[in-house]
Amino acid sequence: DQFARLALSGLPPLKEVRIINSEPMRIGGQPGYETRAEGKAPQDGSDVVIVQWLRFGTGAYLRILGLTPKKEWTRNFMRFRAVRDAMEPR
């Protein structure tokens, strides 16, 4: 949890970021971690939602980020998950 929060804090300058969900999970049969957050876009202050997945492997990890306007979250989250699930380690 602490590593995931630290990784999320290194994002470009979003305003008022707050974590709304953070939990361990399995991604493609490997250990992973999902973190969701809300914030404000730096350009215009519009509401955005961020999802970060960390997928842990042997000696490395993969970080996957999705960021979308809040009003388009439901539609885009399904797309983000499809991209996440299509990634395979080499």
C-alpha positions, 0 to 999 in steps of 0.5 A: 500500500505504501509503495502504491501511494508513493508511486501515485504521488509522483504523477504530474501536478494534479490538484487536490488528489485524494485516494478513494480506493486502494487494494491488492489484487491479482493481475494476469495471475501475478500479484498486483495493486490497484489504486484509484484517486480523484483530483483536479486537472491543473489546466482548468480545475475540472474533475478527473479520476486516476487509476494506477495498477502495479503488477509485480514480477520477478525482480521488476514491476509494471506500472499502468496508469489511466486518467480521465475526466470524471464524467467519462469514468465508467466508459473509460475504466472498461477500456483501461482494464482491457489494456491492462489485461492485454499486457503480457510479460516477456 
